[in-house]
Amino acid sequence: MTVTDPRADEATEQADPTAGPGQGIGAGRDSGLGTLRTGLRLTPEFHRGIGVTLLLALIATAGRIVVPVAVQQTLDRGLDSPGGADIGFIRNACLLCAVAVIVTAVAAYRMNVRLYRTSESGLAALRVRAFRHIHDLSMLTQSAERRGGLVSRVTTDVDQISQFMQYGGLMILIAGGQLIVASGLMAIYSWPLALLVWAVFVPLALALRFFQRWLSRAYGIARERVGDMLSAVGESVVGASVIRAYAAEDRTARRIDESVDAYRDAQARAQKLVAATYPSTELAAAIATAAVVIAGTALGIGGHITAGELVAFLFLVTLFVSPLQIATEVLNDAQNAIAGWRRVLGVLETTPDVADPGEEGRELPRGAIEVRFEDVSFAYPGGPTVLHDISASIAPRARVAIVGETGSGKTTFAKLLTRLMDPTSGRVLIDGVPLTGIRFSSLRERIVMVPQDGYLFDASLADNIRYGRPGATDEEITLALTELGLGDWLESLPDGLASHVGQRGESLSAGERQLVALARAYLADPDLLVLDEATSAVDPATEVRLQRALEGITRGRTAVSIAHRLSTAEAAEEVIVFDQGRIVQRGSHAELVGRPGRYAELYASWAAQLEG
């Protein structure tokens, strides 16, 4: 049995927006602006070519003031000219206005296209970086995270960023420029009225900033609930057979219902905060318009503003107010995106605790491997020590079985040996080189581990075996299966190597899935083969055939088998016995079985089970 991380069953998504970077997956940030800055810094694709996009945004924004200016000029110079209405001036103003509107539309179109293209490139790069970084994280880190939570970070969380970048980002560019241009022109027409408008909207702007903090927390919780919901749905689909076998449909349905309801409630709470800002914006717009009409009329009577300027000013107030009216919607998208971005950045900024040394690492030549553990101890974070001061060596080409009761540390030993995890203290060396100093490319080529539940992908049998050596031909795969003594099994499959194994290999039996995992490892041709009881899921007849095949597979290379069966220990050249995280015995099967101790007790228990 595998020694599992005690945190795995209790792991929950951490989405505290007040948490700082470096606190693990899901770490948050203190400020939304800081999150955006960090996100844009880590994803330069988002601001590639931004200069041209901003220029187009400026043109599109400037074109919006053409109509108010044309109205003002038409009223003050075209209709109210000394000699009567100047039809030529009015015609030219209208033509100029039409040209400006067309230029504005073209600029807006080009800006939209560039913004969409840039945002999609940035989002694709963000997804790829997040996905690859998840794979760089150790099994220990991944086991502390719900799978649905990790999936949601690369899918739905990035989708929220997409919605904001393509719509909210566009509105920010246009609205920001529109506010600046409208404010400037209002000040030119009448600075007292401009100050009046600003006096009405400054309190609203301050209130929106206050709401932003609440929204940040609310949407952080909503994004967390998405991960919970995906986890619940995913587990119910994958574990459908177990659910039916134990008549747990009702309990599973309740769990899914609860996760869906929790997401709905979290999203509804966030939306309530957003909805509270709409009436305030409408109220401020009405007050500003009424104030401009009243104050503008008074200024007009006093000769401080013309009729055309007052009408144009009212147009400008509309231009000024409209960005603020949609600000709440943009704020909604922004907070949702920031919450998603925090979670994505939480992945990207989680430092892998098992890191590839890269160019600084060693490339080791091929050949039989010598293994050495030097005072190795290991404890899962927050848990007790599961391995205590392990010192042991395994000679090149030796075939060793690791035995012990469940929880004795056998599988943890194997994971440290293959560097799926790093020791808490001490070091593991192969051929005299610490594992931490060997490049992953060299390490993964030289060492292969076959777990108890060899994962199969939703592809053909050949494609799954070819994971061991991507360039292998069908003929080489067939030869490998034949050398393993599995040629007759291959012939029994309806489509041979083209047989589809289904998701997680569901089209095959448990034993057949293990056969594929062994064939995959054999094709990889490693120098060190680690087998976590690779024959544990096969029937006795298949086990006998596999034991003969494994004799050939392990010949000439170092082999370490985590033994759960008597036959595995008997076939090994040497047996290492673990008990409560320590090595308590070591020797050949013949030596240990006749000596009082832990191995003799285990052997007697195995023998009794076989007789029973």
C-alpha positions in Angstrom: 0.0 0.0 0.0 1.2 3.5 -0.8 2.1 5.9 2.0 0.1 8.9 1.2 0.4 12.6 2.2 -1.7 13.1 5.2 -2.7 16.5 3.9 -4.3 15.1 0.8 -7.7 14.2 2.2 -7.9 17.5 4.1 -6.6 19.8 1.4 -8.8 22.7 0.4 -8.4 25.6 -1.9 -6.7 28.6 -0.2 -8.2 31.7 -1.7 -7.5 34.3 1.0 -7.1 37.6 -0.8 -4.9 38.9 2.0 -2.4 36.1 1.7 1.0 36.9 0.3 3.0 35.4 -2.5 5.0 32.3 -1.7 2.4 30.8 0.6 1.7 28.0 -1.8 -0.9 27.4 -4.4 -3.8 29.8 -4.1 -1.8 32.6 -2.5 -3.5 36.0 -2.9 -2.5 39.6 -3.1 -3.3 42.7 -1.1 -4.2 44.9 -4.1 -6.1 44.2 -7.4 -3.8 46.7 -9.2 -0.8 44.8 -7.9 -2.2 41.6 -9.2 -2.8 43.1 -12.6 0.7 44.5 -12.8 2.2 41.1 -11.8 0.0 39.3 -14.3 1.0 41.6 -17.1 4.6 41.4 -16.2 4.5 37.6 -16.3 2.5 37.6 -19.6 4.2 40.1 -21.9 2.0 38.9 -24.8 -0.8 41.0 -23.3 1.0 44.3 -24.0 2.8 43.4 -27.2 2.0 46.1 -29.8 0.1 48.1 -27.2 1.4 51.4 -28.6 -0.5 51.0 -31.9 -3.6 49.9 -30.0 -3.5 52.9 -27.7 -3.1 55.2 -30.8 -6.2 53.6 -32.3 -8.0 54.0 -29.0 -7.1 57.7 -29.0 -8.4 58.2 -32.5 -11.6 56.3 -31.7 -12.1 58.4 -28.5 -11.3 61.8 -30.1 -13.8 61.1 -32.8 -16.6 61.0 -30.2 -16.3 64.7 -29.5 -16.8 65.6 -33.1 -20.6 65.5 -32.8 -20.8 67.9 -29.7 -18.4 70.3 -31.4 -20.3 70.1 -34.7 -23.6 70.8 -32.8 -22.0 73.8 -31.0 -20.6 75.3 -34.2 -23.8 74.7 -36.1 -25.9 76.5 -33.5 -23.5 79.3 -32.8 -22.1 79.9 -36.3 -24.3 78.2 -38.7 -27.8 79.1 -37.5 -27.0 82.2 -35.4 -24.8 83.9 -37.9 -25.3 87.7 -38.5 -26.6 87.2 -42.0 -29.0 84.4 -41.1 -28.4 80.6 -41.4 -25.2 79.7 -43.2 -26.2 76.7 -45.2 -22.7 76.2 -46.6 -21.1 76.2 -43.2 -23.7 73.7 -41.9 -23.2 71.4 -44.9 -19.4 71.5 -44.5 -19.8 70.8 -40.7 -22.0 67.8 -41.4 -19.6 66.4 -44.0 -16.7 66.9 -41.7 -18.7 65.2 -38.9 -19.5 62.3 -41.2 -15.9 61.8 -42.2 -14.8 61.9 -38.5 -17.4 59.3 -37.6 -16.2 57.0 -40.3 -12.6 57.4 -39.2 -13.7 56.8 -35.7 -15.5 53.6 -36.6 -12.5 52.2 -38.6 -10.2 53.0 -35.7 -12.5 51.3 -33.3 -12.7 48.2 -35.5 -9.0 47.9 -35.8 -8.5 48.5 -32.1 -11.0 45.7 -31.3 -9.3 43.3 -33.7 -5.9 44.0 -32.2 -7.1 43.8 -28.7 -8.9 40.5 -29.3 -5.8 39.0 -31.1 -3.4 40.2 -28.4 -5.6 39.0 -25.5 -6.1 35.6 -27.0 -2.3 35.2 -27.6 -1.7 36.3 -24.0 -4.4 34.0 -22.6 -3.1 31.0 -24.6 0.4 31.7 -23.3 -0.9 32.0 -19.7 -2.8 28.7 -20.0 0.4 27.0 -21.3 2.6 28.4 -18.6 0.1 27.5 -15.8 -0.3 24.0 -17.2 3.4 23.4 -17.6 4.1 24.8 -14.1 1.5 22.4 -12.6 3.5 19.6 -14.1 6.7 21.0 -12.7 5.2 20.8 -9.2 6.0 17.8 -7.1 3.5 15.0 -6.5 3.5 16.1 -2.9 2.4 19.6 -3.8 -0.2 18.4 -6.3 -1.7 15.9 -3.8 -2.4 18.8 -1.5 -4.6 20.4 -4.1 -8.0 19.3 -5.3 -7.7 18.2 -9.0 -10.8 20.2 -9.9 -9.1 23.3 -8.3 -6.1 22.8 -10.5 -8.2 22.3 -13.6 -10.3 25.4 -12.9 -7.2 27.6 -12.7 -6.2 26.7 -16.2 -9.8 26.8 -17.6 -12.5 28.8 -15.9 -10.2 31.2 -14.1 -8.4 32.0 -17.3 -11.8 32.4 -19.0 -12.7 35.1 -16.5 -9.4 36.9 -17.4 -10.4 36.5 -21.1 -13.8 38.2 -20.6 -12.2 41.1 -18.8 -9.3 41.6 -21.2 -11.5 41.5 -24.3 -14.4 43.6 -23.0 -13.3 45.3 -19.8 -9.9 46.1 -21.2 -11.5 47.6 -24.3 -13.9 49.7 -22.2 -11.1 50.9 -19.9 -9.1 52.1 -23.0 -12.2 53.9 -24.5 -13.7 55.1 -21.2 -10.4 56.5 -19.8 -9.8 58.4 -23.0 -13.4 59.5 -23.2 -13.3 60.9 -19.6 -10.1 62.8 -20.3 -11.3 64.3 -23.6 -14.8 65.1 -22.4 -13.4 66.7 -19.2 -11.0 68.9 -21.2 -13.5 70.1 -23.6 -16.1 70.8 -20.9 -13.4 72.9 -19.1 -12.9 74.8 -22.3 -16.6 75.5 -22.8 -17.2 76.3 -19.1 -14.9 75.5 -16.3 -17.5 76.2 -13.6 -19.9 73.7 -15.1 -17.0 71.2 -15.4 -16.2 71.6 -11.7 -19.8 71.1 -10.9 -19.9 67.8 -12.8 -16.7 66.6 -11.1 -18.1 67.6 -7.7 -21.1 65.3 -8.3 -19.0 62.3 -9.4 -16.0 62.4 -7.1 -17.9 60.9 -4.1 -19.1 58.1 -6.5 -15.6 57.4 -7.6 -14.5 57.1 -3.9 -17.4 54.8 -3.2 -16.5 52.5 -6.1 -13.0 52.2 -4.7 -14.5 51.2 -1.4 -16.7 48.6 -3.1 -13.7 47.2 -4.9 -12.3 45.8 -1.7 -15.5 44.0 -0.9 -15.9 42.7 -4.4 -12.3 41.4 -4.4 -13.1 39.2 -1.4 -16.5 38.2 -2.7 -15.1 37.1 -6.1 -12.2 35.3 -4.5 -14.6 33.1 -2.7 -16.7 32.6 -5.8 -13.6 31.4 -7.8 -12.8 29.0 -4.9 -16.3 27.6 -5.1 -15.9 26.9 -8.8 -12.9 24.6 -8.0 -15.0 22.8 -5.4 -17.8 22.3 -7.8 -15.5 20.9 -10.5 -13.9 18.6 -8.0 -17.3 17.2 -6.9 -18.5 16.7 -10.5 -15.2 15.2 -11.7 -15.0 12.7 -8.8 -18.6 11.6 -9.3 -18.0 10.9 -13.0 -14.6 9.1 -12.5 -16.0 7.1 -9.5 -19.3 6.3 -11.0 -18.8 2.5 -10.7 -18.0 2.8 -7.0 -21.0 5.1 -6.4 -23.3 2.6 -8.0 -21.8 -0.4 -6.3 -22.4 1.2 -2.9 -25.8 2.8 -3.8 -24.3 6.2 -3.0 -26.2 8.0 -5.7 -28.2 10.1 -3.3 -25.2 11.1 -1.2 -23.2 12.0 -4.3 -26.1 14.0 -5.7 -26.4 15.9 -2.4 -22.6 16.7 -2.5 -22.9 18.0 -6.0 -26.0 20.0 -5.2 -24.3 21.5 -2.2 -21.2 22.5 -4.3 -23.4 24.0 -7.0 -25.5 25.9 -4.4 -22.4 27.1 -2.7 -21.1 28.5 -6.0 -24.5 30.1 -6.8 -24.6 31.7 -3.3 -21.1 33.0 -3.6 -21.7 34.4 -7.0 -25.0 35.9 -5.9 -23.4 37.7 -3.0 -20.8 39.2 -5.3 -23.5 40.3 -7.8 -25.5 42.0 -5.0 -22.5 44.2 -4.3 -22.3 45.1 -8.0 -26.1 45.7 -8.2 -25.8 48.2 -5.3 -23.6 50.5 -7.5 -26.1 50.8 -10.4 -28.7 53.1 -8.7 -25.9 55.3 -7.3 -24.5 55.8 -10.8 -27.9 56.6 -12.3 -28.6 59.0 -9.4 -25.3 60.8 -9.9 -25.9 61.1 -13.6 -29.4 62.6 -13.1 -28.1 65.1 -10.5 -25.2 66.1 -12.8 -27.5 66.7 -15.8 -30.1 68.6 -13.7 -27.3 70.7 -12.2 -25.8 71.5 -15.6 -29.2 72.6 -17.0 -29.9 74.9 -14.0 -26.4 76.3 -13.7 -25.9 76.5 -17.4 -29.2 78.4 -17.9 -28.1 80.9 -15.2 -24.7 81.3 -16.9 -26.3 81.7 -20.3 -28.6 84.5 -19.0 -25.5 86.2 -17.7 -23.8 85.9 -21.0 -21.1 83.5 -19.8 -22.0 80.7 -22.2 -23.8 80.5 -25.5 -26.7 78.3 -26.4 -24.6 76.1 -28.6 -21.9 75.7 -25.9 -24.6 74.7 -23.4 -26.1 72.1 -25.7 -22.7 70.8 -26.6 -21.8 70.7 -22.9 -24.9 68.5 -22.2 -23.7 66.2 -25.0 -20.3 66.1 -23.3 -21.9 65.3 -19.9 -23.5 62.3 -21.6 -20.0 61.3 -22.9 -18.6 61.8 -19.4 -21.4 59.9 -17.6 -21.6 56.9 -19.9 -18.1 55.5 -19.0 -19.0 55.9 -15.3 -22.4 54.1 -15.9 -20.6 51.1 -17.4 -17.8 51.3 -14.8 -19.8 49.1 -12.5 -20.0 46.4 -15.1 -16.3 46.7 -15.9 -15.6 46.6 -12.2 -17.6 43.4 -12.0 -15.5 41.8 -14.7 -12.3 43.3 -13.3 -12.9 41.8 -9.8 -13.8 38.4 -11.3 -10.7 38.5 -13.5 -8.5 39.6 -10.6 -9.8 36.8 -8.4 -9.1 34.4 -11.3 -5.7 35.9 -11.9 -4.7 35.6 -8.3 -5.4 31.9 -8.4 -3.5 31.5 -11.7 -0.5 33.5 -10.3 -0.8 31.4 -7.2 0.2 28.4 -9.3 2.9 30.3 -11.3 4.5 31.6 -8.2 4.5 28.4 -6.3 8.1 27.3 -6.3 8.5 23.7 -7.2 10.0 21.9 -4.1 11.5 19.3 -6.5 13.2 21.5 -9.0 15.1 20.6 -12.2 18.7 21.9 -11.9 18.5 22.6 -15.7 21.7 23.6 -17.4 23.6 23.4 -14.1 22.7 19.8 -13.7 24.6 16.7 -14.7 23.9 14.4 -17.6 24.9 10.9 -16.6 26.0 8.2 -19.1 23.9 5.1 -19.6 24.7 2.0 -17.6 23.8 0.0 -14.6 23.0 2.3 -11.6 24.4 2.2 -8.1 22.0 3.7 -5.5 23.0 5.1 -2.1 20.8 6.6 0.7 22.7 8.7 3.2 21.0 9.4 6.5 17.7 10.1 4.7 14.6 11.2 6.7 11.3 12.3 5.3 8.1 13.9 6.8 5.1 15.2 5.0 4.4 18.8 5.8 2.5 19.0 9.1 2.8 15.3 9.6 5.1 12.9 11.5 8.3 11.6 10.2 7.7 8.5 8.0 11.3 7.6 7.2 14.0 7.8 9.9 17.7 8.1 9.1 17.7 5.6 6.2 21.3 4.6 5.1 21.5 1.9 2.5 23.2 1.1 -0.8 22.0 -1.0 -3.7 24.7 -2.4 -6.0 24.6 -2.0 -9.8 22.5 -4.7 -11.5 21.1 -5.9 -8.1 17.5 -7.0 -7.9 16.1 -5.9 -4.6 12.7 -6.3 -3.0 11.4 -3.8 -0.4 9.0 -5.4 2.0 7.0 -4.2 5.1 3.6 -3.7 6.4 1.3 -0.9 5.1 2.6 2.4 6.2 6.1 1.2 6.9 7.6 3.6 4.4 8.2 1.4 1.4 6.5 3.5 -1.3 7.9 6.7 0.2 11.4 5.1 -0.2 10.6 4.5 -3.9 9.3 8.0 -4.5 12.5 9.4 -3.0 14.6 7.1 -5.1 12.9 8.3 -8.3 12.9 11.9 -7.0 9.1 12.4 -7.1 9.8 13.9 -3.7 13.0 15.2 -2.0 14.2 14.1 1.5 13.5 16.3 4.5 17.2 15.6 5.5 20.0 13.5 4.1 20.5 12.8 0.4 20.0 10.2 -2.3 22.7 9.5 -4.8 23.0 7.4 -8.0 26.4 6.6 -9.3 27.8 8.9 -6.6 25.8 12.0 -7.8 23.1 13.5 -5.7 19.7 13.3 -7.4 19.2 17.0 -6.9 22.2 17.6 -9.2 21.0 15.5 -12.1 18.9 17.0 -14.9 15.4 15.7 -15.1 15.9 14.8 -18.8 18.7 12.4 -17.8 17.1 11.2 -14.6 13.8 10.3 -16.2 15.6 8.5 -19.0 17.7 6.4 -16.6 15.1 5.7 -13.9 11.5 4.5 -14.5 8.9 3.8 -11.9 5.9 1.5 -12.5 3.2 2.4 -9.9 0.5 0.1 -8.7 -2.1 2.0 -10.7 -0.3 2.6 -14.0 -2.3 5.4 -15.6 -3.6 4.9 -19.1 -4.7 7.7 -21.4 -7.7 7.8 -23.6 -5.9 6.6 -26.7 -4.9 3.4 -28.5 -2.9 0.6 -26.9 0.1 1.4 -29.0 0.0 5.1 -28.1 -0.1 4.2 -24.4 2.8 1.9 -24.6 4.7 4.4 -26.8 4.8 6.8 -23.8 7.9 4.8 -22.8 9.7 5.7 -26.0 7.8 8.2 -28.2 9.7 7.3 -31.4 8.9 3.6 -31.2 7.3 1.9 -34.2 4.4 -0.5 -34.1 6.9 -3.3 -34.9 9.1 -2.4 -31.9 6.1 -2.3 -29.6 4.9 -5.7 -30.9 8.4 -7.1 -30.4 8.5 -5.7 -26.8 5.1 -7.4 -26.0 6.4 -10.7 -27.5 9.6 -10.6 -25.4 7.4 -10.0 -22.3 5.4 -13.1 -23.2 2.3 -11.1 -24.0 2.1 -11.9 -27.8 -0.9 -14.1 -27.3 -2.7 -11.5 -25.2 -2.1 -8.9 -28.0 -3.5 -11.3 -30.5 -6.6 -11.8 -28.4 -7.5 -8.1 -28.6 -10.0 -7.2 -31.3 -7.9 -4.5 -33.0 -4.5 -5.4 -31.8 -2.3 -2.4 -31.1 -5.0 -0.1 -32.4 -7.4 -1.2 -29.6 -8.8 1.8 -27.8 -8.2 1.5 -24.0 -10.8 4.2 -23.0 -10.5 6.8 -20.3 -8.1 5.6 -17.6 -8.0 2.3 -19.4 -11.6 1.4 -18.5 -11.9 -0.8 -21.6 -9.2 -3.2 -20.1 -9.3 -5.2 -16.9 -7.1 -4.2 -13.9 -4.6 -6.9 -14.8 -4.5 -5.8 -18.5 -3.8 -2.2 -17.5 -0.9 -3.4 -15.4 0.4 -5.3 -18.4 0.4 -2.1 -20.5 2.2 -0.3 -17.7 4.9 -2.9 -17.7 5.3 -2.9 -21.4 5.6 0.9 -21.4 8.4 0.6 -18.8 10.1 -2.2 -20.8 10.1 -0.1 -23.9 11.7 2.8 -22.1 14.7 0.6 -21.4 15.7 2.3 -18.1 18.9 1.6 -16.2 17.0 1.5 -12.9 13.5 0.0 -12.8 11.4 0.7 -9.7 8.3 -1.5 -9.5 5.6 -0.7 -6.9 4.3 -4.3 -6.9 3.7 -4.2 -10.7 2.0 -7.7 -10.5 -0.4 -6.8 -7.7 -3.4 -6.5 -10.0 -3.0 -9.6 -12.2 -4.4 -13.0 -11.8 -2.2 -15.9 -10.6 -1.7 -17.3 -14.2 -0.7 -13.9 -15.5 1.5 -13.4 -12.5 3.5 -16.5 -13.3 4.0 -15.4 -16.9 5.0 -11.9 -15.8 7.4 -13.1 -13.3 9.2 -15.0 -16.0 9.1 -11.9 -18.2 10.4 -9.7 -15.4 13.3 -12.0 -15.0 14.4 -11.0 -18.4 13.5 -7.3 -18.0 15.5 -6.8 -14.8 18.6 -8.7 -16.1 21.5 -6.4 -16.6 19.9 -3.4 -14.8 19.3 -2.4 -11.2 15.7 -3.3 -10.2 13.9 -2.3 -7.0 10.5 -3.9 -6.3 8.0 -2.8 -3.6 6.8 -6.3 -2.7 3.3 -7.0 -1.5 3.4 -10.6 -2.6 5.5 -13.5 -1.4 6.6 -14.4 -4.9 8.2 -11.0 -5.5 10.4 -11.3 -2.4 11.4 -14.9 -3.2 12.5 -13.9 -6.7 14.7 -11.0 -5.5 18.5 -11.4 -4.9 18.2 -9.3 -1.8 15.3 -8.2 0.5 15.2 -5.0 2.5 12.7 -5.0 5.4 11.0 -1.8 6.5 9.2 -1.4 9.8 7.8 2.0 11.1 10.0 4.0 8.7 13.2 2.2 9.5 15.3 -0.6 7.9 15.2 -3.4 10.3 16.5 -6.3 8.3 18.4 -7.0 5.1 19.6 -10.1 3.3 18.5 -12.8 0.9 15.1 -14.5 1.2 16.8 -17.7 2.3 18.8 -16.0 5.0 15.9 -13.9 6.4 13.2 -16.5 6.3 15.1 -18.8 8.7 16.1 -16.0 11.1 13.8 -14.7 13.8 12.6 -11.2 12.9 10.2 -9.0 11.0 10.6 -10.8 7.7 10.0 -14.2 9.1 6.8 -12.8 10.6 5.7 -11.3 7.3 6.5 -14.5 5.5 4.5 -16.6 7.9 1.6 -14.3 7.4 1.8 -14.5 3.6 2.1 -18.3 3.8 -0.9 -18.5 6.0 -3.0 -16.4 3.5 -1.9 -18.7 0.7 -2.9 -21.8 2.6 -6.2 -20.2 3.5 
